[in-house]
Amino acid sequence: MATIEECRVALGKLSDNLAGAEGGVRSAAALDRSLTCRITDLDVTFTGRLENGRITVLDTYPGAPGEKAEIRLAMSGDDLVAMVDGELNFAKAWASGRVKLEAGLRDLLRLRTLL
């Protein structure tokens, strides 16, 4: 099972990957939105922002998110690490329910290019 620190590192790596992306992926990630990533097996939530193609983690809280962010992710820590390391395909994980992504319709339409 991934640790909280391994999940934090994975989110940093995801941020670096988004910042280095080109074309449609870069434009899809160029939102300015609040973001939460709930790690279900650790019962923690990372809060932050997706801004200019980067994810900035602002805090970590025990349990479910206190406020509803504009973009909400939920998954196990192992799935987060596997996705960032390229061992788990986001679209397949999302389609199978291993990863949950919630956002407004417009944001979902933009984020679909990341899938």
C-alpha positions as CSV (number, residue, x, y, z in Angstrom):
1,M,0.0,0.0,0.0
2,A,1.3,3.4,-1.0
3,T,2.1,5.9,1.8
4,I,0.9,9.5,2.1
5,E,4.4,10.7,1.2
6,E,4.4,8.4,-1.9
7,C,1.1,9.8,-3.0
8,R,2.3,13.4,-2.4
9,V,5.4,12.6,-4.6
10,A,3.1,11.1,-7.3
11,L,0.9,14.2,-7.4
12,G,4.1,16.3,-7.8
13,K,5.2,14.0,-10.7
14,L,1.7,14.3,-12.2
15,S,2.1,18.1,-12.0
16,D,5.4,18.0,-13.7
17,N,4.0,15.7,-16.5
18,L,1.1,18.1,-17.1
19,A,3.4,21.1,-17.1
20,G,5.6,19.4,-19.7
21,A,2.8,18.3,-21.9
22,E,2.1,19.7,-25.4
23,G,-0.9,20.3,-27.6
24,G,-4.3,19.3,-26.5
25,V,-3.2,17.9,-23.2
26,R,-1.5,21.1,-22.3
27,S,-4.5,23.2,-23.2
28,A,-6.9,20.8,-21.3
29,A,-4.7,21.1,-18.2
30,A,-4.6,24.9,-18.4
31,L,-7.6,25.4,-16.2
32,D,-7.7,27.4,-13.0
33,R,-9.8,25.2,-10.6
34,S,-9.8,24.0,-7.1
35,L,-8.9,20.3,-6.8
36,T,-9.2,17.5,-4.3
37,C,-7.6,14.0,-4.6
38,R,-9.1,11.6,-2.1
39,I,-6.9,8.6,-1.4
40,T,-9.5,6.1,-0.4
41,D,-7.4,3.4,1.2
42,L,-5.4,5.9,3.4
43,D,-8.6,7.9,4.2
44,V,-6.8,11.2,3.4
45,T,-7.6,14.0,1.0
46,F,-5.1,16.3,-0.8
47,T,-6.4,19.7,-1.5
48,G,-5.0,22.2,-4.0
49,R,-5.3,23.9,-7.3
50,L,-4.9,23.0,-11.0
51,E,-3.5,26.3,-12.3
52,N,-1.6,27.0,-15.6
53,G,-1.1,23.3,-16.2
54,R,0.3,22.5,-12.8
55,I,-1.1,21.0,-9.7
56,T,-0.3,22.7,-6.4
57,V,-1.0,20.7,-3.3
58,L,-2.0,23.1,-0.5
59,D,-2.9,20.8,2.3
60,T,-3.7,17.2,3.4
61,Y,-6.7,16.4,5.6
62,P,-7.8,13.2,7.2
63,G,-11.1,11.7,5.8
64,A,-13.3,13.0,3.0
65,P,-12.9,16.6,1.7
66,G,-14.5,19.2,3.8
67,E,-15.5,21.4,0.8
68,K,-16.5,20.5,-2.7
69,A,-13.7,21.3,-5.1
70,E,-14.4,22.1,-8.7
71,I,-12.4,19.0,-9.8
72,R,-12.6,15.9,-7.5
73,L,-10.6,12.7,-7.9
74,A,-10.8,9.6,-5.7
75,M,-8.7,6.5,-6.0
76,S,-6.4,4.2,-4.0
77,G,-2.8,5.3,-3.3
78,D,-1.5,2.3,-5.3
79,D,-3.6,3.3,-8.3
80,L,-2.4,6.9,-8.1
81,V,1.3,5.8,-8.1
82,A,0.7,3.3,-10.8
83,M,-1.0,5.8,-13.1
84,V,1.7,8.4,-12.7
85,D,4.4,5.7,-13.3
86,G,2.6,4.7,-16.5
87,E,1.6,1.3,-15.2
88,L,-2.2,2.0,-15.1
89,N,-4.1,3.7,-17.9
90,F,-6.3,6.5,-16.5
91,A,-9.1,5.9,-19.0
92,K,-9.4,2.2,-18.3
93,A,-9.2,2.8,-14.5
94,W,-11.9,5.5,-14.8
95,A,-14.1,3.3,-17.0
96,S,-13.8,0.4,-14.5
97,G,-14.5,2.6,-11.5
98,R,-11.1,2.3,-9.9
99,V,-10.7,6.0,-10.4
100,K,-13.5,8.5,-9.9
101,L,-13.4,11.9,-11.5
102,E,-16.1,14.5,-10.8
103,A,-16.3,18.0,-12.3
104,G,-18.7,20.4,-14.0
105,L,-19.7,19.5,-17.5
106,R,-17.5,22.0,-19.2
107,D,-14.5,20.9,-17.2
108,L,-15.2,17.3,-18.0
109,L,-15.3,18.1,-21.7
110,R,-11.9,19.8,-21.5
111,L,-10.4,17.1,-19.3
112,R,-11.5,14.3,-21.5
113,T,-8.5,15.0,-23.8
114,L,-6.4,13.9,-20.8
115,L,-8.0,10.5,-21.1
